[in-house]
Amino acid sequence: MSSWRSLLLRIGDKSPEYGAAGDFKDHIETCFGAIRRELDHSQTEILEFLLACAEQLPHKIPLYGTLIGLINLENEDFVKKLVDKTRTKFQDALNSGDCNGVRILMRLMTVMMCSKVLQLSSLVGIFDTFLSSAATIVDEEKGNPLWQPCADFYITCILSCLPWGGAELVEQVPEEIERLMVSVEAYLSIRRRDSDTGLFFFEKDDANERGSGDKDFVEDLYDRIQALSSNGWKVESVPRPHLSFEAQLVAGKSHEFGTVSCLNIPSPPSVPSGISNGKQKHEAELKYPQRIHRLNIFPPSKTEDLQPIDRFVMEEYLLDVLLFFNGCRKECASFMVGLPVPFRYEYLMAETIFSQVFAPTYLDAFDWTLLLMLPQPPFKPIYYTLVIIDLCKALPGAFPAVVAGAVRALFEKIADLDMECRTRLILWFSHHLSNFQFIWPWEEWAYVLDLPKWAPQRVFVQEVLEREVRLSYWDKVKQSVENAAGLEELLPPKGGPNLTLGADGTENNENVLSGELNNMVKGKAPVREIISWIDESVLPNNGLEVTLRVVVQTLLNIGSKSFTHLITVLERYGQVFAKLCPDQDKQVMLIAEVGSFWKSNTQMTAIAIDRMMGYRLVSNLAIVRWVFSLENIEQFHTSDRPWEVLRNAVSKTYNRISDLRKEILSLKRNILSAEEAAKQAKEELDAAESKLTLVDGEPVLGENPARLNRLKSQAAKAKEEVVSLQESFEAKEALLVRAIEENEALFLMLYKSFSNVLVERLPEGSKARSLHELKAAEVDVMAVDPQEPSTMELDNENQQPQNSQSNGGKKSGAYNVGEKEQWCITTLGYVKAFSRQYAAEIWPHIEKLDAEVLTEEAPPLFRSAVYSGLRRPINEA
C-alpha cells in the first residue's frame, strides 16, 4: 500500500505510519502533506479512496472532513469533484434504500459544512427535504402513514447529524436550527406511536427496557438532542479537529451541494384492511429497520457519567465498526477499543454488542436483514462471538469481567428473557466458554439444582452444558463443573446410541433380521437387493413397526461412529427409508424411531432428522407432527430438543424458498444477457450475409464462407443458450410455486398444532392477553424483602450480583411458577419467536391463517402471541 493510502487509512490511530505523533492535528497535517504531493498525478485514486475511508471508517469522519477542508484551500476543483461525487452517492443511496449509506454520507456532509467545504444552506436544504418528505408520508390525505418507518428514518438522519454540526449551525444560523427543532417536534406530534411488544427483549418491564420511560427510539433521540442543546452543544465523544485549523479554513470556498429527491413511497392499499395494511407496514419495516434496540443490562451507575448524547454517539461508532469490519474480526476489535473518545466505555460496548446479538429485526423474504437482535442479528452469531473473544484478549484487565457481569445480569432475568434471545444466549455462552477452557464459577449457580426442573435458570444451565459437550467431550465438561459437583446431574447422558435390538441379551427374530441386514451392508449388497429382501422376507412376516425398527436401528448403528458415517449411510441407503415410508404417517414413525435411537444425543437426533429432510426422506409436515407428539410436548418447557428439530425444519423450508428466489433472480439477469448476446450475434450474421464479396471475380452475396459459417454457429449457440436459460427459469419458477405451497401447508399445520396444544393446556377461563399477565394471574407474587433494592447492583470487584451468594448457596426465594404455567409461557414464547422470525413468509398466507387458525375460537393468548410476533395491532386479536 502506498504511503498516502496508509496515512489516510490510519489517520487518528496509534500506528507506525504516524510515529510518535499523538494528536489529531499532527496526523491531519502529516496526511495533508502526503496527499498534496500526490494530488496532481493521483487525483482520481485519492478521491475514490478518501470517500471510501469516510464511508467505511465513519468514526473518523471529523478527521476526513478537516482534511478535505485543507485540500479545498489548495485545489478547489478537486474538492468540487468530491462534493459532486458525494451527491451522486447520496442520491443513489436514497434511491436504493441504503439506510447506512444515507446516514453516513449525511454525517460527512455535516462535517464538510463545519470545515467550510459545503455551503450551510445546502445542508439545511437537505434537512428541509427530509422534513417535508417525512411530514407528507405520515399525512393521512397526501401520504401513506403505513410507511412511517421511512419517515422516522428521515427524521433520525437529521437528528443524528446534530452532534457533529449542531454547534456550528447554532452559531451561524440560530433561527434555522430553532425552526428545524420546531418542525421535528411537530412531526413527532402527528406520527403514530406503535407498541413494538414483539421486539422487546424481556416479557415484562417493557418501559424500563426502552431505557427512557415510554419513549420509542425517535422520541428518545429527540430528547437527547434537546439535552445536548441545553448543554451548549458540547459532545465529548465527537472530536472537532477543524477548530485547530479554523483560521485557515475560513478562507476556503464553500461549494453548493445541489438538490436531492427522496424515494417515492408506494400508495396505500386500494382496498384498506387490517391484512393489506399489515403487509405493507411489514414491508416498510423491512426496508427501514430501526438500527438499534437498546438492551440495558447493567445498572445506570455503570454508565451514569455519560451524557445522553454520548451514549447515542458511542452506539453509532460501535455499530459502524461492527458493520464495516464484519469480515475482519481482529480489525473490528482493534477499532472498537481505540475509538476517539476521552472516557472508558467497556460497559456500553458490551451492551451494544449484546443488543445486536439479541436485538429485534426480521428475516427478509429474499435475504438476511440486519448477539440478541430479534429474530436475526445483522451478521452471523459466530462473528459477534469472535469479536467478544478478541475484545477480551485486547482488554484482559477489563472486558472479561464486564462480559461475566453481563452474563450474570442476564441470568438473573432469564425467566423474563424472550425465548429466541434465551436460545441465542445459550449458543453464544457455550461457544464463548469453549474458547476459554470452559472456565466459569459454576458454584455460583449450583442452587439451580434446588429449583424445579422447568425453572428457566435450571434449564439454561442444563442447555449450556449440553452445548458444551457438543463443542468438547463429556469428561472435559464434567471436569469443568467439579467445583459444583452436583451440576453433573444436569449434564446430558454420556451414553451413545440406544440400540434396543437384543438389549436383553437374548437372541430373537429382530436380532436375526438385523444381523442379516448388517451382513448385506457389509457385503455391499445393492440397495435394490436390500429393498427386495425387505419386501419379500421381512415386511410380510413382521409388519411395518418391527421392520422399521430393525432397518432404522441397524442402519443408524452402522452410521453412529461419526457425522460422516451417518451422512454416508443416509446417502447410500436413503432409498430404503423412502420405500418403507412413502407417506406422512409412516414418516412420523420413521422420525420417532430415529429419535428413540438417539434419545441420549440431542445433536445426532437433530442432524439425522435434518439430513433426512434434506434428502426428501421425510417431509417438514411429518417433522411438525412428530415435534407435537405427546412425548415431545412434555419436554417443551424443560428441553431445547424438540425446538431445535422444529427450528431446523422451518429454517430449511425457508432456505429452499430463499435459494430459489435468488436463483430465479440470477436466471433473469442471465437471460437478459443471453438475449442481448443472441441479438448481437444475429445482427453480425445478418450484416455478413447482406454484404457483397467477390468470388472468382464475380460479386456474391455474403462474406467469406468460413467466417459466415462461424457466425451462423455462434448465432445458433446464442439462441440455444437463451432457450436453455428460459427452460431453467420456467423449471425454477415451478419449483418455487411448489415450495411456496409447501410453506403455506407448513405454517398452517404449525399454527394449528400450537393452537391445539394450547387449547388443551391453557388455564380455563384465562383472560390474560400477555405472558406477563399469565404469570401474574397464575402465580403468587414472590415474597421480597422490602429492604432489598429493586435494581440489581453488581459488585465492583467481581461483578457478582449482590443479591446472590457467590459460594453457591440457595437464593432467598424459589421459582414459584407452576409447571403447567411454565409450559404455557415457554410455548407461547416460541409462538411469538417463530411468528417474528418468519413474518415475511407468513404474511402472504395470513388470510388463510386468519380463516383457519386465528379464529375467535382460538385462545386469546395464542392469537396475541402471533400478532405480537407479526407486529399486528393487538386489538385485532
N, C-alpha and C positions, 0 to 999 in steps of 0.2 A: 504494500500500500504506500502510495506517495506521501510525502511529509505533510502536505496541506490537507490531505484526506484524514490522516491520523490526527492532526491538530483539530480539525472540525469535529471528528467523532469523539475525541477525548476531552474536549473543552469542558472545564469545570470539574474534571476528575483528578484524583491523585494518580498521576501516571508518568512514566519516563519521558513522554513527549514534552512535558512542561517542566521537567526537572524540579528545582526547588521552588518554583513559582507557586504561591499558595492561594492568592486571592483572585477573584473573578476578573478584576481589572487587568492584571498581568496576563491572564490567559487570553482575554479578548485582544489585547494589544499584540501578543505574540501571534495569535491566529490571523489577525488582520494583516500583519506584516507579510506573512507567508502567502496569503491569498492575493494581496495586492501585487506581489511579484509574478503570480501565475495568471492573473486575470486576462492579460492580453491574448495569450495563446491557449487558455483552457477555459474560456468563458462558459461554454455550454456545459461542460462537465461540472464546473463549480456550481452553476445554477441548479442543476439536477441534484447534485449530492447535498448541497446546502438545504434544499427543500425536503429531501428525503430524511436528512438528520432531524430537521424540525418536526416532521410528521411522525417519526419513529422514536424520537427521544424528546417527547413533549415537555418533560420536566426541565429541559434545558432551553426552552423557547425564549425566556428573557435574555439569555446569553446570545442566542442566534439573532434575536431582534436587534440587540445593540450592535452586533457585528454587521448586520445589514445596514443599520444606520450609518456606521463609519464608512462602509463601502459606498453608500449613497453620496458621501461628500467627495469621493474620488471619481465615481463613474455612475452618473445618473441614468444613463441608457441601460446599463446592466440591471440596475435595481428596478427600472421601469419594466423591463422584460420579466423580472422576478415577480413583480406585483401582478402583471398580466397573467403569468403562468399560475400564480396563486388563485386568481379569479377563475381561470378555466377549471382548475382542480376543484375549487369550491362549488362551482355550478354543476360540475359532473357529479360531485358527491351528493348534492341536493337532488339531482335528477335520479340517481340510482338508489337513494335512501341509505347512503353510507353514513350512519349516525356518528361514528367515531371520526370519520374524515371531516364532517361538517364542524363538529365540536372543536377539534384540534386546530383546524385552519382558522376558526374564529378567534381562538386564543392567539395564534400567530399574528393575525391582523390587528388585534388589540395591542400587542406588544410593539408591532411596527408603527402603530399610531403613537405610542409613547416615545419611540425613537425618531419621530418626525419624518418617517418614511411614508406613512399613509395619512391622507387628509382626514382630519377628525370628522368632517361632515360625511365622508364615505362610510365610516364605521357606524355613525348614528343612522345613516340611511339604511344600512343592513338591519340594524335593530328595529327600525320602523317597519321594514318589510316583514320581518318575522312577527312583530306585534300585530300588524294588520292581518296577516295570514292566520295567526292563532285566533284572533277575535272573530274572523269570518268563519273559521272551522266550527267553533262552538256556538255560532248563531243558529238558532232553530230554523229560521226562514231562509237565510242566504247560504248556510253551510251544511255540515253534516257532523253533528256532535258525536256520532259513533267513532269518529276519527280524532277524538280528543287526545289520545296518546301522541299524535303528531303535533298538535297544538302545544301540549305540555313540553314536548321536546324542544320546540322553538323557544319557548319561554325559559326553559332550563339553559339553553345555549346562551341566551342573553345574560342571564344572571351569573352563569359560571364564568363569563368574561370579566366581570367587575373586580374580582380580587387582583387581576393583572393590570387593570387600567382604570379602575374607578377613581383613584386619586387624581389622575390627570384629567379625567372628564369633569370632575367636580371643580378642579382648579380653572379649567379653560371654559367650560360651558355648563355652569351650575344649573341653569334653567333647563337644559336638555336632560340632565340626569334626574332632576326633580320630575320632569314630565314623564320620563321613562318609568320611574318607580310608581307614579300615579297610574300609568297605563297598565303596568303589571298587576297592581293592586285591583284595578277594575276588572282585568281578566280573571283574577282569582275569585272575584265575587260572582262571576257568571258561569264559571266552569262547574261541572258536576263532580262531586266527590264520591268515588266508589270505595266500598269497603272490600279490600282485597284479602278476605279471610283465607282464600285458597292459597295465598302466598306467604302466610305467616310461618315463622319457624316453630313457634310454640302454639299449643292449642288453647292457651289462656294468657292473660296479661297482654292482650294484643296492643293496648295503648302504650304499655311500657316498652314493648318490642319496637315500636316505631321510633322510640328514642326521643320524642318531642311531643308529649301529650297525645292528642288525637290528630295530629297533622300528617299529611302524606308528604312524599318526597319534595314536590314542587313548593308546597307551603313552607316546609321546613327550610328549604334553601332560601326562600324569600326572607324568612325570619333571620337567617344567618347573615344575609346581605344587609338587612336593616340594622342588625347589631354591629356589623362592620362599619356602616355609615355613622352610627353613633360613636364609634371608636376612632373617628377621624381617618377611616380607610387605611388603617395600619394592619398589615398582614405579615407576620413573622415568617411564614412559610413560603412567601414569594420573594425571591431576590429581585432587586431593582438596579442592576448594573448600569442602566442607561443614565442614572443620576451622576455617576462618576465622569461621564462624557457630555453632560448636558450643555456645557458652554460651546462644545464643538457641534453637537447635533442640531442645535437651533439654526445653524447656517445651511442645513440641507434642504433640498426641495421635497415637499410633500406631494406624493403622487395621488391621482384620483383612481379609485378602485373600479368605478362603474357600477351599473345596476345589476342586481341578480333577481331571479324569479324562483318562487317556491313551487314545488311539485303540486300539480292539481290532484286533489283527493277524489276518490270515487263518489258518485252520487248516492244518496240514501236509497235503501231498497224500494223498488216500485210499489211493493205491497208490504208495508211495515208489519212486522210481527215480532214476538219475542225471539223466535228462532232465527229469522232473517237478520234481525238486528244483532243477535248474539254472534252469528257467523261473521258479520262484517266487523264487529267490535274486536273479535278474536284476531282477525286478520290485521287490524291496526295495531294491536298489542304485540303481535309477532314482528311487525315491521319496525315499530318504535318502542322497543322494550325499555323499561326502567333500568338504569345502569347498575344500581346497587340497592340492595335491600339490607339495611343495617342489622347486624346481629350483635346485640350488646351483651357480651359475655362477662366482662369484668365490671366491678362496681365503679361508679363515677370517680372515686378517689384516685383511680389509676390513670385517668386522663383529664382530671379536672384543671390542670394547668393550661390545657389547650384552649384557645379561643374557639368559639363555634365555627368560625370560618376556616380556621386552621385544620380542623378535622376534615372538612369538606375538601380542602386543597390537598391534604395528605392522601385522602382516599383517591382523588384524581391521579396523583402521582403514582400510587401503588398499583392501581388498576391499569394505568397506561403501561407501566413496566411489565406487568403480567401479560398484557395484550400483545405487546410488540416483541417480547422475548420468549414467546411460548415454545419455540423450538430450541432455546439455549438456556437451560435452567440455571447453569452456573453464572452466566452473564446476568440473568434475571436477578438472582440472589445478590450478586455484586452491586448492581444498580440500586436494589431495594435498600441495602444497608448504607448506601452512600448518597442519599437524597440531600439536596441543598437546603437543609433546614437547621436552625440553631438549637434544637431541642431533641430529646430522646422520644422514640415513638414505637418501641417494641410491642407494647400492648395494642396500640392501634393497628400496627402491621398484622398482628395475629388475628385480630377481629376482622380486618378487611379480607385476609386470605380465607378465613373460615367462612365468611359471608359469601364468598364466591364458591367455595366447595359445597355449601349447603343452600345457597340462596335461590329465589324463585324466578325461573323463566320457563318457556315451553319448548317442546320439540316442534320444529317447523315440519310441515308436511313434506318438504323436499330435502331438508338438510338439518344438521345440528344448529341451533341458535347459540347465542351466548349461552370450595370443597363442599358448600352445602346449598348451592344455588338450585332451587327447585324449578322444574324437575330435573334439570340437567345444567351443570356448570358450563361456562363458555368453552372450556378445554377439558381434555380427558383428566379424570381424577388423578392419574399417575403423575401428571405434570405438577399439580399442587403438592402432592406427596414429596416429590423430589425437591421442589423449591423449599418446602419446610425443612427437609433434611439438610439442604445446603445452607439455609439460614441458621440452623442450629450449629453447624460447623463454623460458619462465618462469625457468629456471635456466641461462642461457647459459654461465656460468663453470664449471659442474659437471656437469650431466646429460648433455650431448653426449659428453663424454669417458667417462662411465660406460656409456652405450649402446654407444659404439665398443668399449669394453673387453669388454662382454658379447658383442658380435658376434665379436670375435677369439677369445674363450674358447670360444664355441660352434663356431666354425670349426675350432678345434684338435681338437674331439671330434666332428666331423661324421660321421666314419666309424661311430661308435657311436650316433649320434642316431637315434631312432625315425623310420621313413620318413615318417609323417604329420607329425611335428614338423619334419622336414627340408623338406618341401614348404611348410609354413606359414612357416618361417623365410625361405625364398626369396621367397615372396609378400610378406611383411612388409618384408624388407630392400630389395627393389627399389622398393617403393612409398615407403618412408622416404627412400631416396636421391633419388627423383624430386622430393621436396619440398625438397631441399637441393642443387639444381643438379647432381645426380649426382656430387657430390664425395666421393671416397674414395681413400685412398692405395693404389691398386691395385698399385703396385710391390712392396708387401709380399707380395702373393700371386702375383707373376709366376712364382714357382718351380713353380706347378701345371702349367705347360707341359711341364715335365720329367717329370711323373707320367704313368702310363698313362691312356688315355682313359676308363677305367672307375673311376679313383680318385675317391672321393666328393668330395674337395676340388676337384678339377678340374671335376667335373660340377656342383658347387654354383656355382662362378664362372660356368660356361657358362650355367646356367639363370637366374642373376640377371641376366646381361647380356641374355639373350633376353627376359626380362620387362621390363627397362628399355626395350628397343626398342619394346615394345608401348605403353609409357607415354610415349614420346617419338618419336624417329625415329633411324634408323640412324646418320647422320652425327654427331648430337649425342652418342650413346653412344660412338661411336668416338673422338670428341674427349675424352671423359671419361677414357679409358684411355690417353691419349697418353704418360703418364709410364711406362707399362708396355706399350710398343707391341706387344710380342709377343702380348698378350692379344687383339688384334684377330682372331687366329686362332680364338678361341672365340666370336666374335660370330656370330649366325645369318646365313645368306646374305642379301645385300642385294636380290637379285632378287625379282620379283613372281611371277605365276603361271607354271606350267610348261606352256606351250602347245606340244604336240608336233605338232599338225597343221600340216604344211608347214614344220616346223622345219629341214628340209634345203634349203629354198629351191625345191624342185620342186613342180610342180602335180600332185596325184594325186587319186584318187577321193574320199578323205576330205576334202581341201580343197574340192572341188566341193560335196560334200554339206554341209559346214559353211557354205559361202557361201550355199547355198540356204536353210538353216535360219536363218542370220543375216538374210537378206533378209525371210524370213517374219516374224521377230520385229520387225524394223524397220517392216514394213508392217502391224504389229498384227493379224496373222492370228489367228483364233480358235484356241484350244487344240485344239478338235475337228478343225480342219483340219490342224494340225501332227501330231496323232496319226494321222490318216488317211494323211497323206503318209509317215510313218514305217512304218506297217503295210503300205502298198501298194508303196512305191517303194524304201525303204531296207532294212528288215529282211529281206525275202525274198532280196534280191540280195547282201547284205553280211554277214549273220549278226549275232548279238547282240553279239559283242565289239566289232566295228567300229562298229555302230550306237550302242552305249552310249558308246564313246569320243567319237564325233562329237557326240552330244547333250550329254553332260556337259561336255566342254571348250568347246563353243560357248556353251551357256547360262551356265556359270560364268564364262567370259571376259567375257560381257556384264555379269555382276554383279560383276566384280572391282574396280570402281572404289572401292567403299566397302561398309561393312556394310549400309547402306540399299539399295544396288543389289542386293546378294546376297539380302537378305530379299525384296525385290520380285520377283526372278526366281523364287525358290522358291515364293512365294505364287501367282504368276501361272501358272507352268508346272509346278507340283508334280504335276499330273495326268499330265504327260508321263512323268516319272520313275516314278510309280506304275503306269502302264500297261506300261512297259518292264520293271519289276522287281516283279512281284506276289508273288514268293515269296522265302524267306530266302536261297537260293543266289544268286539274281540281285541281291538287295540287298547281299550281300557284295561282289559285283563292282562295284556302284554305289559303295559306300563306298571300295573300292580305287581307283576312278577319281578320286573326289574327293580322296583322299589323295595320289595321284600328281600331280594338277593343282596342289595347294597344298603340295607337298613342301618348298618353301622357306619356307613360312609356317605355323608351328605354330598360331598363333592362328586364322587363317582356316580351317584344317583342322578345328579343334575347333568353331568356330562353325557351319560349314556342316553338319557331321555332327549337331551338337546340334539345329540348326533342322530338319533333315530328320527327326530322331526326333520332334521336337515336332509336325511336320505329318503324322506317321504315314507318311512315305515309306519309312523304314527302321525295323526293329524293334530293340529292345535286344539280342535274341539275335544278330541279324546283326552288330551292333556288337561284341559279345563275340567272335564268330568272327573278325572282321577284326583285332581287337586281338591275338588269339592266332595270327595268321598268321605264317609264318616270318620275313617281313621285319620285323615289329614285335617279335617275340620277341627278335630280335638286338639291339634297342635298349633292352630293359627296364632294363639297368644303366647306360646311357650317356645316356639322354634321358628327359624327362618327357612327351614327345609322346604315346605310346600310353596312358600312365597318365592323362593329362588327359582324353582321349576316353572312357576307361573310367569315370573318376570322374563325368564328366558324365552318362553313360548310367545308371549306378546311382543317382545323385542324382535324376535326372529321374523314374526309376521310383518311387523312394521318395516324391518330392514329389507325384506323382499320387495315391498311396495316402493320404498325409497330407492333401492337399487334399480328397479325397473324404470322409475321416473327419470333417474339420471341417464340410464342407457337410452331411453327414448329421446331425451333432450340432445344427447350426443349424436344419435342417429339423424335427428332433424338437421343438425349442423352439417353432418357428413353428406346428407342428401343434397342440401343446398350447394355444397362444394362440388359434389359429383355432377350435379346438373349443370353447374357453371362450366366445369371441365368438359362435359359432353357437348355443351353448346359451342364452346370454343373449338373443339375437335371437329365438329360438324361444319363450322364456318371455314376452318382451314381446308377441309376436304372439298367443300363447295367451291372455294376460291381456286383450288388446284385444278378441279375438274373443268372449270369455266375458262381456264387460261389456255390460249393457243400456243403451241410449240411446233417447231419444225422437226419433222422426222423424214430423213432421206430427201430433204429439200422441199417436202410438202407440208403445208400447215395442217396440224392435227389438234383436235380439242383435247385438252388435258396435259398435265405436266409429265415429267419423266415417269414411265410406268412403275419403276421401283419405288420412287417416293410416293406415288399415288397409292400403291398397294399398302405401303407403310401407314399412310394417313387413313386409309379405309380400315385397316386393322385397329389403329388407335381409336377411331370413332366407334367401331363396334365394341371394343373393350370398355370404352367410357359409357356407352349405353347399357352394356351388361352390368356394369358396376352400379349404375342408377337403379336398374331393375332389382338387383340383388339387395341393395340397401333398402329399397321400398318394401321388399318382401320381408326382410328382417324387421323393419319398422312395424309392419302390419302384425307380424307374429308377436312382437313385444307388446304391442297395444292389446292384443287378445289376452296375453298373459297378465297384463295389468288389470284388465277388466275382471278376469277370474280372481286375481289376488285381492282386488277391492271387494268383490263379493264374499270371498273367504274372510276378509277383515270384518265386514258387516256381520257375518254369521258369528265370528269370534266374539265381538263385543256384545252382541245380543245374548249369547249364551253366558258370557262372563257376568254381565249385569243381572241377568235372570238368576244365575246361581247365587250371586251376592244377595239379591233381594230375598230369595227363598230361605237361605240360611239365617238371614237377619230377622225375617218374619218369625221363624221358629224360636229365636233366642233373645230378641229384644224384650225387655220387661213389658208386660201387658199394660196398656193404658198409658205408656210413657208419652208425655207431651214434650219432652226435651227435643230441641232442634239443633243442638251442638254437642260435641263431645264433652265440653266443659260442663254444660248443663246436665248431661247424663251422669257425670261424676258427682255433681252437687246433689242430684236427686236421689242417687242410689247409695251414697256413702256418707257416713257420719264424718263431720269435719275432724281432722286430727287434732288432738289436744296439743297446743303450743304454749310454751312458757311465755307469758306476757312480757317478761324481761328480755326475751331473746330478740335481737334485731331482725327486722323483716328482710333486709338486704344482706345477702351472703357476703361477708368480707373475707378476703384472702390474706392469710398470714404473710407478712412481707418477706420473711426469710425462706420459708419452704413452700410457699404457695399452696398450703393446705387449707381447706375450709375450716373456719374456726368452730363451726357447729358440729364438727365430726371429730372422732378420736383417731389420731394417727397411729395408735397401736393396734388398730383393727377391732376395737370394741364396738358394741352394738350402738346403733343410733338411738336417739332419745325416743323415737316413735317408730311404729311398724308401718308397713304398707297396707292400708286399710281398704283398698278397693277389692271387692269380691271377684271370684274367678269368672263368674258369668258376665259381670260388668266389664272386666278387663278384656274378655274375649270380644265383646261388642265394640269397645273402644279401639282395640287393635284392628279389627276387621273394617270398621268404618274409616279408620285412618288409611288403610290400604285402598279403600274405595276412592277416597279423595286423591290419593297419590297416583293411582292409575288414571283417573279422570284428568288430572292436571297434566301428567306427562304425555298422554296421547290425545290431548284435546283436539289437535289439528286433524287427527284421523277419526275422531268421534263426531265432530260437528257435522260432516257430510251425512251422517246416519242418524242425526238427532231426532228427526221426525218419527222414524221407526222406533227408536228407543222410547220416545215420549209415549207413543201409542201402545207399545207392548210391555214396557218395563216401568217407566217413570209415571205410572198412573196414580190416581188418587188413592188406590188401594195399597200402593207401596208404602213402606214405613217412612214417616216424615224425616227421620234421622238419615235414612239411606238416601232419599232424594236430596236432602240438604247437603250431604257429603258430595254427591255427584255434582250438584250445582256449584258448590264451593270450588271444586276442582276445575270446573269449566269456566268459572267466574261469571256464571249466570246470576242475575239478581235472586237472592234467596227467597224473596216474596213470591217468585214464580213457583217455588216448590210447595 
